[in-house]
Amino acid sequence: MSLEHLWAGWRLPYIEDTDRAQDERLIPRPGGLTLFEALFQAELPDEERYVLWTGDTCFALLNAFPYTNGHLMVLPQRGVTSLNDLTDREYAELWEGVRAATQAVEAAYSPEGINVGLNLGRGAGAGIPDHVHVHVLPRWGGDTNFMTTVANARVLPESIGDSWRRLTDAWPA
């Protein structure tokens, strides 16, 4: 069996740009807030911020750049870079939120599997390393394809608004 290579030269500028400035085009970040803190505090309805659930210390929202429909994140309301920086209460609610998120994904999408994961730090692949967040996304056998590598595109058959409605309706009480 030979090893196949897929080239994605468009990724190198992203990998090399370790000191890129925070992007404030989508939402302003006053006072040094993280993107997720600013999004959480924004005075917008949940359906415009794609917030699915709000607890006492944590919340869940859809990923604006999803791998697949239903890709969401559960995260603390305050910006911390490490699981070790969470209070015991935040830690417990974070994982309670992840459990509820998997239940909602199962109910809304009936996937064959679910990915749950964290990328802690830029070297681990965190796109937003200054705020811990847990990814939860539905998966199906054969749902990967070459569109991202070959065409620099993802094919998502459902709008983010429809995903928000579907998951909000399926979120456990």
Buried (B, 14 or more C-beta within 10 A) or exposed (E): EEEEEEEEEEEEEEEEEEEEEEEEEEBEBEEEBBBBBBBBBEEEEBEEBBBBBBBEBBBBBBBEEBBBBBBBBBBBBBBBBEBEEBEEEBBEBBEEBBEBBBEBBEBBBEBEEBBBEBBBEBEEEBEBBBBBBBBBBBBEEEBEEEEBEEEEEEEBEBEBEEBBBBBBEBBEE
